[in-house]
Amino acid sequence: MKLVIIESPYAGDIVKNVEYARACMHHSLTLGEAPIASHLLYTQPGILIDEDPEERQWGIDAGLEWGKHAELTAIYEDLGISRGMEYGIKNAMENARPLEYRKLGGKWSG
């Protein structure tokens, strides 16, 4: 299985964005990939507080550390590209990790 970093929006409409990120994870798994979406993991209750800039940065940095082992960054763009996603895209480019832009389109009912 290919190790894949999932980039999708989180901030803003968090309920909608979490639902979308889960759909992105499912899509990646259907492609035979082993995805991780750090914004789904680290923002769970009791882990980090996303509204706290320092804690948010810890989560971003932890996700990027995992990215050092990934073979691909999948950018799911149905909801646009957020600042957090731009940060992840920049990191992938700096580390010569391939980028793949994806849309779920009709596969997501959001």
PEVEN-V890499 format. One record per run of one state. SS is the DSSP state (h for helix, s for strand, l for the rest). FROM is the first residue (numbers start at 0). TO is the last residue. If there is no record, write none. Layout:
BEGIN
{{SS/FROM/TO} {SS/FROM/TO}}
END
This chain:
BEGIN
{{l/0/0} {s/1/6} {l/7/12} {h/13/29} {l/30/31} {s/32/35} {l/36/36} {h/37/40} {l/41/51} {h/52/66} {l/67/70} {s/71/75} {l/76/81} {h/82/93} {l/94/96} {s/97/101} {l/102/103} {h/104/106} {l/107/109}}
END
